[in-house]
């Protein structure tokens, strides 16, 4: 029969596994979104290239050909930039969702783990109060570090996604 701290740790491990599975699912879904976007952009650029080649066959003057080639190159570059911007937006959304999941897990799981550790420390012949404080400090530091890293990466992706670009 499991003791209360052992049961708490086992329950925490189940929650951690569920959270890890949720994070993996989120990652897979966002990877699929990004892949689909890339396929669509590649198809559009290919179709534009075929259309452009047909149009180029009709052009008579070298100047018109250069202008047309320049216009198609600009359109392709704009599509690629817009694709990059959308990928950054998807990534920023995913980062925010993952950060929230991990932060929630750290907050709730940290408190549960802290409680289980306190229960285990009560029966040990040592200064359990000092150990509990050290453990709480460790959990708090980990949570604060995660929040800082999350904010920095979210801000970086958000600033790229908001970069001004030409829409055509």
C-alpha positions in Angstrom: 0.0 0.0 0.0 1.4 3.4 -1.0 1.9 6.1 1.6 0.4 9.5 1.2 3.6 11.1 -0.2 4.2 8.2 -2.5 0.6 8.5 -3.8 0.9 12.2 -4.2 4.1 11.7 -6.3 2.4 9.0 -8.4 -0.6 11.3 -9.0 1.8 14.1 -9.9 3.6 11.9 -12.4 0.2 11.0 -14.0 -0.5 14.7 -14.4 2.9 15.4 -15.8 2.4 12.6 -18.4 -0.9 14.1 -19.4 0.6 17.5 -19.7 3.5 16.1 -21.8 1.0 14.4 -24.1 -0.9 17.7 -24.4 2.3 19.5 -25.3 3.2 16.9 -27.8 -0.2 17.1 -29.4 0.0 20.9 -29.6 3.4 20.7 -31.2 2.1 18.2 -33.8 -0.9 20.3 -34.6 1.2 23.4 -35.1 3.8 21.6 -37.1 1.0 20.4 -39.4 -0.3 24.0 -39.8 3.1 25.2 -40.7 3.7 22.4 -43.2 0.4 23.0 -44.8 1.1 26.7 -45.1 4.5 26.0 -46.7 2.9 23.5 -49.2 0.3 26.1 -50.2 2.9 28.9 -50.7 5.2 26.5 -52.7 2.2 25.6 -54.9 1.2 29.2 -55.4 4.8 30.2 -56.3 5.1 27.2 -58.7 1.7 28.1 -60.4 2.8 31.8 -60.7 6.1 30.6 -62.2 4.3 28.5 -64.8 2.0 31.4 -65.6 4.9 33.8 -65.8 6.8 31.5 -68.2 3.7 31.4 -70.5 3.4 35.1 -70.3 7.2 35.6 -71.0 6.8 33.6 -74.2 4.3 36.2 -75.4 6.6 39.2 -74.6 8.2 40.9 -77.6 10.6 43.5 -76.1 13.5 42.8 -73.7 12.4 45.8 -71.5 8.9 44.2 -71.1 10.5 40.9 -70.3 12.7 42.5 -67.6 9.7 44.3 -66.1 7.7 41.2 -66.0 10.5 39.1 -64.5 11.0 41.8 -61.9 7.3 41.9 -61.0 7.1 38.1 -60.6 10.3 38.0 -58.5 8.8 40.7 -56.2 5.5 38.8 -55.9 7.3 35.6 -55.0 9.4 37.5 -52.4 6.3 39.0 -50.9 4.6 35.6 -50.7 7.7 34.1 -49.0 7.8 37.0 -46.5 4.1 36.7 -45.7 4.7 33.0 -45.2 7.5 33.7 -42.8 5.3 36.2 -40.9 2.5 33.7 -40.6 4.9 31.0 -39.4 6.1 33.5 -36.8 2.5 34.2 -35.7 1.8 30.4 -35.4 5.0 29.9 -33.5 4.2 32.8 -31.1 0.7 31.4 -30.5 2.2 28.0 -29.9 4.9 29.4 -27.6 2.2 31.2 -25.5 0.1 28.1 -25.2 3.0 25.9 -24.3 4.3 28.5 -21.8 0.9 28.6 -20.2 0.7 24.9 -19.9 4.1 24.5 -18.5 3.6 27.4 -16.1 0.3 26.0 -14.9 1.9 22.6 -14.5 4.8 24.2 -12.6 2.5 26.1 -10.3 0.1 23.4 -9.5 2.6 20.5 -9.7 5.2 22.5 -7.7 2.8 23.0 -4.9 1.7 19.3 -4.9 5.4 18.2 -5.0 6.2 20.7 -2.3 3.5 19.3 -0.1 4.6 15.7 -0.7 8.2 16.7 0.1 7.1 18.4 3.3 5.3 15.2 4.3 8.4 13.1 3.7 10.6 15.6 5.5 8.5 15.6 8.6 9.6 12.1 9.5 13.3 12.7 8.9 15.7 13.5 11.7 16.9 16.9 10.2 15.8 20.4 10.1 12.8 19.9 7.8 11.8 23.6 8.0 15.1 24.7 6.3 14.8 21.9 3.7 11.2 22.9 3.0 12.2 26.6 2.5 15.1 25.5 0.2 12.7 23.4 -1.8 10.1 26.2 -2.0 12.9 28.6 -3.1 13.9 26.2 -5.9 10.4 25.9 -7.2 9.9 29.7 -7.1 13.2 30.2 -9.0 12.3 27.7 -11.6 8.9 29.2 -12.2 10.3 32.8 -12.4 13.0 31.6 -14.9 10.4 29.9 -17.0 8.3 33.0 -17.1 11.2 35.2 -18.1 12.3 32.9 -20.9 8.7 32.5 -22.1 8.2 36.3 -22.1 11.4 36.9 -24.0 10.7 34.3 -26.7 7.1 35.4 -27.0 8.1 39.0 -27.4 10.7 38.1 -30.0 8.3 36.1 -32.2 5.6 38.7 -31.7 7.9 41.5 -32.9 8.8 39.6 -36.0 5.2 38.8 -36.8 4.4 42.6 -36.5 7.2 43.7 -38.8 5.8 45.9 -41.5 5.6 44.3 -44.9 4.1 45.0 -48.2 0.9 43.2 -49.0 0.2 42.7 -52.6 
